Amino acid sequence: MHRRHIVVLTGAGISAESGIPTFRGSGGLWFKYRIEDVATPEAFARDPAMVLDFYNQRRAQLESVQPNQAHKALARLEQGHKVSVVTQNVDDLHERAGSTSVLHLHGQLRRARSTVAPDWTMDIGYGPIRMGDTCPLGSQLRPDVVWFGEPVPAMDEARDVVASADVLLIVGTSLGVYPAAYLAHDAPAGAEIIVVDPEAREERVPGARIFREKAAGRVPLLVAELLENPA
């Protein structure tokens, strides 16, 4: 029997239900911080200590939250299908829920990287990066996240993954962030596309089944439906 390849594209909405603030939307993270001050290479060059502190707070908070029912349901989906998760999120909730194939488009909060050698990264868990923490080349460590204005190294790999999908499930993203939003258009002809997001807009994904709902309520139902129909 052919096991369908289900590609799941996730955004901030799925993690918001675990208590992680979103960058956009009412009450989002950016209400307290200007993007220009904490999420650009220029900000890090100007005030690295403040940028490090911002991400240290995010990392410490991440340790205190748990995967929700949507994360757990997506992990269960692997019981009947090949599943690839492509996430815009920098948290580790997909992995902690049990998903085994997760591609992080925008980097990972639990990793640090060299400021001079972007390919040198290390797992730092939930601890802080401090001024003076350096890579083997002697350069200051920074969060291994993609800041505004920086290229998205995993984009080509993500496009290849989406291009092989039998089903594309888009969860918790209104597809307003580029270049990630382009991925919705990389699914092959004939692939089923499902969108779960309270702010989903039909014109962004023509022909998709749309559920304007939160992830933790709808995703487990969709996963049950997909597991009942393996082929």
Backbone torsions as a table, in degrees:
resi	resn	phi	psi	omega
1	MET	NA	135.1	178.2
2	HIS	-71.9	121.3	175.1
3	ARG	-87.0	121.0	-178.0
4	ARG	-67.4	146.5	175.5
5	HIS	-93.7	112.9	179.2
6	ILE	-104.6	119.2	178.3
7	VAL	-103.4	128.0	-178.3
8	VAL	-113.0	120.1	177.4
9	LEU	-103.5	115.6	-175.8
10	THR	-117.0	151.3	178.1
11	GLY	-131.3	-167.2	-170.6
12	ALA	-59.3	-27.7	-176.2
13	GLY	-60.8	-34.8	-178.0
14	ILE	-69.2	-35.0	-179.1
15	SER	-84.2	-22.5	177.7
16	ALA	-58.2	-33.4	-178.9
17	GLU	-73.4	-10.3	172.7
18	SER	-94.6	-2.2	178.5
19	GLY	101.6	11.1	177.1
20	ILE	-91.4	121.5	-177.8
21	PRO	-62.0	142.9	175.8
22	THR	-84.4	159.0	177.7
23	PHE	-79.0	-28.2	179.8
24	ARG	-119.4	174.9	178.9
25	GLY	88.1	165.4	-176.8
26	SER	-63.0	131.9	-179.0
27	GLY	75.2	10.8	-178.2
28	GLY	-67.3	167.4	-175.8
29	LEU	-57.2	-34.9	-175.5
30	TRP	-73.8	-5.8	175.2
31	PHE	-68.6	-25.9	-178.1
32	LYS	-98.1	-22.6	-176.7
33	TYR	-131.8	144.7	172.6
34	ARG	-82.3	134.1	178.3
35	ILE	-50.4	-41.8	-176.5
36	GLU	-63.1	-21.1	-175.7
37	ASP	-92.2	-16.5	-174.1
38	VAL	-134.5	-9.1	-171.9
39	ALA	-137.7	38.7	174.1
40	THR	-138.3	154.2	175.6
41	PRO	-59.0	-33.1	-179.2
42	GLU	-65.6	-39.1	178.5
43	ALA	-62.6	-41.6	-179.0
44	PHE	-67.1	-37.3	178.2
45	ALA	-67.0	-34.1	-175.2
46	ARG	-79.9	-43.6	-175.8
47	ASP	-147.5	73.9	-175.4
48	PRO	-61.4	-33.3	-178.2
49	ALA	-63.3	-41.3	-179.5
50	MET	-68.1	-40.5	179.5
51	VAL	-64.8	-43.6	178.1
52	LEU	-61.0	-41.3	-179.6
53	ASP	-62.9	-40.9	178.6
54	PHE	-58.0	-47.6	-178.7
55	TYR	-74.8	-29.8	174.7
56	ASN	-62.2	-39.8	177.0
57	GLN	-64.7	-41.8	179.7
58	ARG	-63.3	-40.1	-177.8
59	ARG	-68.4	-42.1	178.6
60	ALA	-64.0	-38.9	178.9
61	GLN	-66.3	-37.6	-178.3
62	LEU	-58.2	-36.3	-179.5
63	GLU	-63.3	-24.5	-173.5
64	SER	-92.4	-6.3	-178.3
65	VAL	-106.6	166.7	-175.8
66	GLN	-128.6	154.0	172.4
67	PRO	-57.4	144.7	178.2
68	ASN	-100.6	-173.9	-174.5
69	GLN	-63.1	-27.4	177.6
70	ALA	-70.1	-45.6	176.7
71	HIS	-58.2	-45.7	-176.8
72	LYS	-66.0	-38.3	179.7
73	ALA	-65.5	-40.5	179.4
74	LEU	-63.8	-34.3	175.6
75	ALA	-66.7	-39.6	178.4
76	ARG	-63.4	-27.6	-178.0
77	LEU	-58.4	-24.5	179.9
78	GLU	-67.7	-13.4	179.0
79	GLN	-67.9	-21.2	-177.7
80	GLY	-128.9	-6.9	-174.9
81	HIS	-143.0	162.1	165.5
82	LYS	-78.9	125.7	-175.3
83	VAL	-126.1	130.1	173.8
84	SER	-122.4	124.2	177.0
85	VAL	-100.1	126.4	172.8
86	VAL	-114.7	114.5	-173.7
87	THR	-119.4	143.0	172.4
88	GLN	-84.7	-7.5	-174.6
89	ASN	-84.6	148.6	-179.8
90	VAL	-100.0	1.2	178.2
91	ASP	-82.0	176.6	-176.8
92	ASP	-112.9	23.5	-173.5
93	LEU	-69.4	-32.8	176.2
94	HIS	-61.9	-46.0	-179.7
95	GLU	-64.3	-42.3	-178.9
96	ARG	-67.6	-25.4	176.5
97	ALA	-78.1	-18.1	177.5
98	GLY	118.0	0.7	176.6
99	SER	-67.0	137.6	-173.1
100	THR	-105.4	-12.1	179.3
101	SER	-128.6	95.7	-175.9
102	VAL	-127.0	122.4	176.9
103	LEU	-108.8	119.6	-178.7
104	HIS	-94.4	110.6	-178.9
105	LEU	-66.6	-39.6	-171.1
106	HIS	-108.1	21.8	176.7
107	GLY	90.7	-173.2	-175.0
108	GLN	-135.3	128.7	-177.3
109	LEU	-62.3	-31.6	-177.1
110	ARG	-81.7	7.1	179.3
111	ARG	-120.4	148.8	173.4
112	ALA	-115.8	155.3	175.5
113	ARG	-138.9	162.3	178.5
114	SER	-69.2	146.1	176.3
115	THR	-82.1	-12.6	179.5
116	VAL	-110.6	-20.6	-179.3
117	ALA	-129.8	87.4	-173.2
118	PRO	-55.5	-25.3	-178.8
119	ASP	-78.9	-11.6	178.5
120	TRP	-88.7	112.9	180.0
121	THR	-133.1	162.6	177.1
122	MET	-148.5	150.1	176.0
123	ASP	-80.2	126.8	179.5
124	ILE	-116.1	8.5	-179.6
125	GLY	63.7	-136.0	-177.8
126	TYR	-107.6	11.7	-177.8
127	GLY	-81.8	172.5	-176.5
128	PRO	-83.4	158.6	164.1
129	ILE	-102.7	125.5	-177.6
130	ARG	-108.6	155.3	171.5
131	MET	-59.3	131.2	-177.1
132	GLY	99.6	-12.8	173.1
133	ASP	-76.0	122.4	-172.4
134	THR	-125.8	161.3	172.8
135	CYS	-83.7	174.5	-179.5
136	PRO	-60.1	-19.9	178.3
137	LEU	-85.4	-3.5	176.6
138	GLY	91.9	6.0	-178.4
139	SER	-95.2	152.3	179.8
140	GLN	-58.9	138.1	173.8
141	LEU	-77.2	150.5	175.5
142	ARG	-136.9	165.0	176.5
143	PRO	-61.2	142.6	177.6
144	ASP	-87.1	61.0	177.7
145	VAL	-124.3	153.0	179.1
146	VAL	-87.7	117.2	179.8
147	TRP	-88.4	161.7	176.7
148	PHE	-58.0	132.8	-178.6
149	GLY	93.2	-7.5	178.0
150	GLU	-99.6	151.7	177.0
151	PRO	-67.8	158.1	178.9
152	VAL	-103.5	96.1	-172.1
153	PRO	-59.1	-31.3	-175.0
154	ALA	-86.7	5.5	-172.2
155	MET	-62.7	-44.5	-178.2
156	ASP	-64.0	-41.9	178.1
157	GLU	-62.7	-40.9	179.8
158	ALA	-63.6	-40.7	-179.9
159	ARG	-64.0	-38.9	177.9
160	ASP	-64.4	-40.3	179.5
161	VAL	-63.2	-48.3	-178.4
162	VAL	-63.6	-35.5	-178.1
163	ALA	-66.4	-14.0	-180.0
164	SER	-103.6	11.6	-173.6
165	ALA	-78.8	137.9	165.3
166	ASP	-86.6	-34.3	176.6
167	VAL	-133.7	131.8	174.1
168	LEU	-112.3	115.7	-179.9
169	LEU	-108.2	115.9	-177.3
170	ILE	-106.1	121.2	-171.0
171	VAL	-130.5	125.6	169.9
172	GLY	72.7	25.8	174.8
173	THR	-141.3	135.8	178.2
174	SER	-88.7	6.8	178.5
175	LEU	59.1	41.9	179.2
176	GLY	-103.2	-4.9	-177.7
177	VAL	-106.9	122.9	177.8
178	TYR	-104.1	149.8	9.2
179	PRO	-85.0	-1.7	-175.7
180	ALA	-57.9	-34.1	-176.7
181	ALA	-63.4	-24.1	178.6
182	TYR	-63.6	-24.2	-175.0
183	LEU	-60.6	-28.7	-179.5
184	ALA	-60.4	-22.2	-177.2
185	HIS	-98.3	2.9	-178.6
186	ASP	-93.8	-4.8	178.2
187	ALA	-65.8	142.4	-178.2
188	PRO	-68.3	158.0	175.7
189	ALA	-57.9	135.5	180.0
190	GLY	93.2	-12.6	177.9
191	ALA	-70.5	142.7	174.5
192	GLU	-80.7	133.1	-179.9
193	ILE	-119.5	128.5	-179.3
194	ILE	-126.4	133.5	-179.9
195	VAL	-121.7	129.8	175.5
196	VAL	-123.2	104.0	179.0
197	ASP	-166.9	132.7	-178.1
198	PRO	-58.8	-25.3	-176.7
199	GLU	-110.0	22.5	-178.9
200	ALA	-59.8	140.8	179.6
201	ARG	-123.9	124.7	-174.1
202	GLU	-58.5	-35.6	-175.7
203	GLU	-67.6	-18.5	179.5
204	ARG	-81.3	-23.3	178.8
205	VAL	-139.8	77.2	-177.6
206	PRO	-58.2	134.5	176.5
207	GLY	85.8	-0.4	-178.3
208	ALA	-80.1	152.1	166.3
209	ARG	-78.5	124.3	-173.6
210	ILE	-116.8	131.7	174.9
211	PHE	-121.6	109.2	179.6
212	ARG	-85.2	70.1	-175.8
213	GLU	-139.3	167.1	174.3
214	LYS	-75.6	155.5	-172.5
215	ALA	-66.0	-44.5	-171.7
216	ALA	-63.5	-24.3	178.2
217	GLY	-86.2	-43.6	-173.3
218	ARG	-87.8	-38.6	-173.2
219	VAL	-59.3	-43.7	177.9
220	PRO	-58.9	-34.4	178.3
221	LEU	-68.4	-41.9	178.2
222	LEU	-66.0	-39.4	178.4
223	VAL	-62.8	-42.7	177.3
224	ALA	-60.3	-40.8	178.7
225	GLU	-64.3	-42.6	-179.1
226	LEU	-69.8	-33.8	178.4
227	LEU	-72.7	-26.8	176.7
228	GLU	-74.5	-19.9	-178.0
229	ASN	-124.4	75.7	-172.1
230	PRO	-66.5	-26.7	-174.7
231	ALA	-106.8	NA	NA
